Amino acid sequence: MSVVVIRRVQHAWADRARDYRVLVDGQQRALLGNDATVQLPVTPGEHKVRMQIDWCRSRDLTVNIRHGEIVRLECQANSNPLAMLLYITIWRANYIALKTVTS
């Protein structure tokens, strides 16, 4: 079995009291709070990971994971007070930043 580890970076104000939904291959697998980490067992192969809150989300991140491998991801809100209206409307597919990190 392989594992995807997702860490949500602490944010001072954006979504601080709300959880992000963690979707793997279109299926909700977990809820992720502010400054929290989740470990998800997955089968080896290619998977699409996405974070979502209400109608806002991250872009899909494709991970190709080998047997026994651990892939580490990190997410955080992209928004700032001045651009919040844009991030919840026009840029809603980029509201959450999701990236691969090396340990």
N, C-alpha and C positions, 0 to 999 in steps of 0.2 A: 504494500500500500504506500502511496505517496501522500504528501501533506502540503497544503497551501496555508501559509500563515499570513494573516492580514492585520496590520497595526494601524489604528486610527490616531493620527497626530492630534494632540490636544490643541483646541482652538479657544481663544479667549471669549468669543461671543457667538460666532456662527454655529447654530445647531448644537450648542453646548449641552442642552438638556434633552436632546432628541437622538434616537438611534438611527443609524443607516442600515438599510437592508442589504445583505450580501447575497448576490445572485451568482450561481455557477451554472453555466449552460442553460440560463433562463429560469432556473428553479431557485427559490429562496432557500438558503441554507443556514442563515444566522442573522442575528441583529448585533450591531456593533456600536457601542456607546463611545462618548468622547474619551480619549486617552485610554482606549481598551485594545485588546488583541484577541483574535479568534484563530483557532487552528481547525482546518477542515480536511478530513481525509478524502482523497480523490483517487480514482483509478489512473494508472499511467496513460499518457496520451495528451491530446490537445483539448484545452478547456477555455471557455470564454468567461471572464470574471467581470462583474459590474457592481457598482455601489449605487444605491438609489434612496431618495427621500422624497416622498410625495411625487410630484411630476418632474422633479429634477434628478439628475443622475451623473454618473461618470461615463466616459466612453468605454466601450468594451475593451478589455485587455486580454489578448490571447496569450495563454501560457502553455508551453509544451513541456510536460513533466515526465521524467523517467521513473521507473520502478525504484522505490526507496528514497527518492529525491525530496528535498524540502525547498519550496519556492516561497520567497518572502516578498510581500507586497506592502505598500504603504498608501494611505489615503488621507485626504484632508479637504476641507472646504476651500474652494478657489476664491470665494467672494470676499469683498471688502465693503465697508459701509457706502462708499461712493458709487460702486458698480453693482450693488445688490439688485436693483431693479432689472438691469440687463441680464444678470446671471439667473434670475428666476423666470425670465421670458425668452429672449432671443438666444442666450447662451446656455439654456437649461441642460443641454447634453454635456456641458463642461463645468457644471456647478461643483462637482467633486473631482479633484485630481486623484488619479490612481496610477501608481507606477511600481515597477519592480525595483527592489533594493538588494544590495549585496550585504552580507552579514560581516 
